[in-house]
Amino acid sequence: MTDSNFNLANKVAIDYVKFRHELTEFMRTHCPESLRNKVCSNQKIGRADYAEWQKILHQKGWSAPNWPISEGGTGWDLRQRYLFEEVSAELDCPPLYHHGLGHIGPVIMHFGTPEQKARFLPRILDGTEWWCQGYSEPGAGSDLASLRTSAVLEGDEYVINGQKIWTSHAHEADMMYTLVRTSTEGRKQAGITLLLVPVNSPGIEIKPIRTIDQWHHVNEVFLTNVRVPAFNRISEEGGGWACAKFLLDRERLSPAMVPRLLRQLQQVEELIKSKIKSAGASPSLQSAISRLLHAKASAMGAKEMLLSAITEEMSGTLRSSKSSALKLHCTELSQQISSLAYDLVAPQYAQRLIPQIPASDGSDDLDLERQLLHTYLFYRSRTIAGGTSEVQKNVIARDIFGV
Ligand SMILES: Cc1cc2nc3c(=O)[nH]c(=O)nc-3n(C[C@H](O)[C@H](O)[C@H](O)COP(=O)(O)OP(=O)(O)OC[C@H]3O[C@@H](n4cnc5c(N)ncnc54)[C@H](O)[C@@H]3O)c2cc1C
């Protein structure tokens, strides 16, 4: 077990070693084997799986590692959150579903009224209400401020018309937090408002999009005269961009980024070892070992970078370029590792002549080759979702060179 390279000797207030031990003990004994097997074999995780684990963590008081104690969270610092993610990844526990707990929850805490907090936060915390993010639109992804979905206040209701796209898990969600245009005057950012929309509202139509791996998890969401109470507006009209930026600033550093990568590498290493044991070290396996070592070195670099970013974030000195560099590095590395894993089990497709794969709802029992093919294909989206690699490079260039 690693000590996560924190300077443990200097910590007086929190005993991180003891804390890590407590995490390990709980996760090992409380995360159901069926869930761990699913995560370990790279099967897709849906609402039922996330919810099962969240409920168990909630009973322990650990469902919201990033929330303050006053709102029912753990009050953990970023190092503790990193350890939580590290142990969780090592033991193949499912990740926490981020749209409620990680995204809209903290925004409601910061910008919401006491009534809004009372209405929405407890149900995010215990997982009874499930959220999706309705930001992107056709023509408004990287340039999000160009969004056109409109909302007009009529009496005490907003009437929404427009379309969202790439909405992850919309078909499983109860609520969608969405950015809408309430004004076309002035700067485009100034006319954006954040609304919380019940997904079962009349006028909402959800159409599935199958990604290249044939999984259905993203959707188009069409909104036609959807009526939402003005109570569901967070912050003032036109204040949506500030909410979106708050979220970006707060969540720009994800402590989960590296631990899952390290677990992915460990699995590939196990795969290589088992192949060597059964067939000896062929030239193609030697080349795989070399790729593995390069990836390991890159992952160790990423871990060092994340740990230093955590320390900087805790002292308020983290630069946005560092978290962008981490996102860029970790997502590209996860793609390289998934390519390596797939090449190991299906060398016949090394030229990327991918076989036809059937549609999947994510619950299929796949053999190893198909699991790794699905992962390889799905990970292509990693450098797009949550801000593309090019956009991360822009942030880095702006911060370092001022361009
Ligand atoms: C799997 C997946 C899940 C997603 N889930 C959600 C979700 O739940 N909710 C949600 O709202 N959105 C979601 N998205 C959408 C995601 O946020 C957008 O795809 C992303 O922001 C890019 O926007 P776009 O697809 O419109 O591409 P565009 O912004 O049109 O970009 C097209 C290409 O141009 C490049 N480009 C664009 N602008 C610049 C620039 N200024 N400089 C250099 N290059 C540039 C991009 O890097 C990209 O290569 C998801 C996407 C994926 C793939």
The ligand as an SDF file (V2000), in Angstrom:
LIG
                    3D

 53 58  0  0  0  0  0  0  0  0999 V2000
  -19.0250   11.0940  -23.9650 C   0  0  0  0  0  0  0  0  0  0  0  0
  -19.4470   12.5320  -23.8650 C   0  0  0  0  0  0  0  0  0  0  0  0
  -20.2690   12.9230  -22.8210 C   0  0  0  0  0  0  0  0  0  0  0  0
  -20.7060   14.2510  -22.7430 C   0  0  0  0  0  0  0  0  0  0  0  0
  -21.5710   14.5990  -21.7470 N   0  0  0  0  0  0  0  0  0  0  0  0
  -22.0810   15.8430  -21.7050 C   0  0  0  0  0  0  0  0  0  0  0  0
  -23.0770   16.1960  -20.7560 C   0  0  0  0  0  0  0  0  0  0  0  0
  -23.4830   15.3770  -19.9190 O   0  0  0  0  0  0  0  0  0  0  0  0
  -23.6050   17.4320  -20.7980 N   0  0  0  0  0  0  0  0  0  0  0  0
  -23.1830   18.3780  -21.6940 C   0  0  0  0  0  0  0  0  0  0  0  0
  -23.6810   19.4890  -21.6510 O   0  0  0  0  0  0  0  0  0  0  0  0
  -22.2350   18.0800  -22.6180 N   0  0  0  0  0  0  0  0  0  0  0  0
  -21.6920   16.8370  -22.6400 C   0  0  0  0  0  0  0  0  0  0  0  0
  -20.7400   16.5120  -23.5810 N   0  0  0  0  0  0  0  0  0  0  0  0
  -20.3890   17.5110  -24.5950 C   0  0  0  0  0  0  0  0  0  0  0  0
  -18.9650   18.0380  -24.4620 C   0  0  0  0  0  0  0  0  0  0  0  0
  -18.8820   18.9400  -23.4080 O   0  0  0  0  0  0  0  0  0  0  0  0
  -18.6430   18.6880  -25.8130 C   0  0  0  0  0  0  0  0  0  0  0  0
  -18.5980   17.6300  -26.7750 O   0  0  0  0  0  0  0  0  0  0  0  0
  -17.3160   19.4090  -25.8100 C   0  0  0  0  0  0  0  0  0  0  0  0
  -17.3900   20.5540  -24.9930 O   0  0  0  0  0  0  0  0  0  0  0  0
  -16.9040   19.8220  -27.2310 C   0  0  0  0  0  0  0  0  0  0  0  0
  -17.9330   20.5040  -27.8730 O   0  0  0  0  0  0  0  0  0  0  0  0
  -18.4680   20.0620  -29.3240 P   0  0  0  0  0  0  0  0  0  0  0  0
  -18.7130   18.6120  -29.3130 O   0  0  0  0  0  0  0  0  0  0  0  0
  -19.5770   20.9730  -29.6880 O   0  0  0  0  0  0  0  0  0  0  0  0
  -17.2400   20.2960  -30.2970 O   0  0  0  0  0  0  0  0  0  0  0  0
  -16.7540   21.6920  -30.8720 P   0  0  0  0  0  0  0  0  0  0  0  0
  -16.6750   22.7020  -29.7830 O   0  0  0  0  0  0  0  0  0  0  0  0
  -17.5830   22.0340  -32.0680 O   0  0  0  0  0  0  0  0  0  0  0  0
  -15.2970   21.3380  -31.3380 O   0  0  0  0  0  0  0  0  0  0  0  0
  -15.0180   20.6560  -32.5770 C   0  0  0  0  0  0  0  0  0  0  0  0
  -13.5020   20.6000  -32.7330 C   0  0  0  0  0  0  0  0  0  0  0  0
  -12.9740   21.9350  -32.8100 O   0  0  0  0  0  0  0  0  0  0  0  0
  -12.0080   22.1410  -31.8010 C   0  0  0  0  0  0  0  0  0  0  0  0
  -12.1170   23.5020  -31.2640 N   0  0  0  0  0  0  0  0  0  0  0  0
  -13.2400   24.1320  -30.8720 C   0  0  0  0  0  0  0  0  0  0  0  0
  -12.9570   25.3760  -30.4190 N   0  0  0  0  0  0  0  0  0  0  0  0
  -11.6270   25.5110  -30.5160 C   0  0  0  0  0  0  0  0  0  0  0  0
  -10.7080   26.5620  -30.2000 C   0  0  0  0  0  0  0  0  0  0  0  0
  -11.1350   27.7110  -29.6620 N   0  0  0  0  0  0  0  0  0  0  0  0
   -9.3970   26.3570  -30.4060 N   0  0  0  0  0  0  0  0  0  0  0  0
   -8.9390   25.1710  -30.9380 C   0  0  0  0  0  0  0  0  0  0  0  0
   -9.7530   24.1460  -31.2670 N   0  0  0  0  0  0  0  0  0  0  0  0
  -11.0720   24.3110  -31.0500 C   0  0  0  0  0  0  0  0  0  0  0  0
  -12.3460   21.1290  -30.7090 C   0  0  0  0  0  0  0  0  0  0  0  0
  -11.2210   20.8290  -29.9130 O   0  0  0  0  0  0  0  0  0  0  0  0
  -12.8170   19.9400  -31.5340 C   0  0  0  0  0  0  0  0  0  0  0  0
  -11.7210   19.1890  -31.9820 O   0  0  0  0  0  0  0  0  0  0  0  0
  -20.2770   15.2000  -23.6930 C   0  0  0  0  0  0  0  0  0  0  0  0
  -19.4340   14.8020  -24.7300 C   0  0  0  0  0  0  0  0  0  0  0  0
  -19.0200   13.4870  -24.8280 C   0  0  0  0  0  0  0  0  0  0  0  0
  -18.1290   13.0960  -25.9590 C   0  0  0  0  0  0  0  0  0  0  0  0
  1  2  1  0
  2  3  1  0
  2 52  2  0
  3  4  2  0
  4  5  1  0
  4 50  1  0
  5  6  2  0
  6  7  1  0
  6 13  1  0
  7  8  2  0
  7  9  1  0
  9 10  1  0
 10 11  2  0
 10 12  1  0
 12 13  2  0
 13 14  1  0
 14 15  1  0
 14 50  1  0
 15 16  1  0
 16 17  1  0
 16 18  1  0
 18 19  1  0
 18 20  1  0
 20 21  1  0
 20 22  1  0
 22 23  1  0
 23 24  1  0
 24 25  2  0
 24 26  1  0
 24 27  1  0
 27 28  1  0
 28 29  2  0
 28 30  1  0
 28 31  1  0
 31 32  1  0
 32 33  1  0
 33 34  1  0
 33 48  1  0
 34 35  1  0
 35 36  1  0
 35 46  1  0
 36 37  1  0
 36 45  1  0
 37 38  2  0
 38 39  1  0
 39 40  1  0
 39 45  2  0
 40 41  1  0
 40 42  2  0
 42 43  1  0
 43 44  2  0
 44 45  1  0
 46 47  1  0
 46 48  1  0
 48 49  1  0
 50 51  2  0
 51 52  1  0
 52 53  1  0
M  END
$$$$
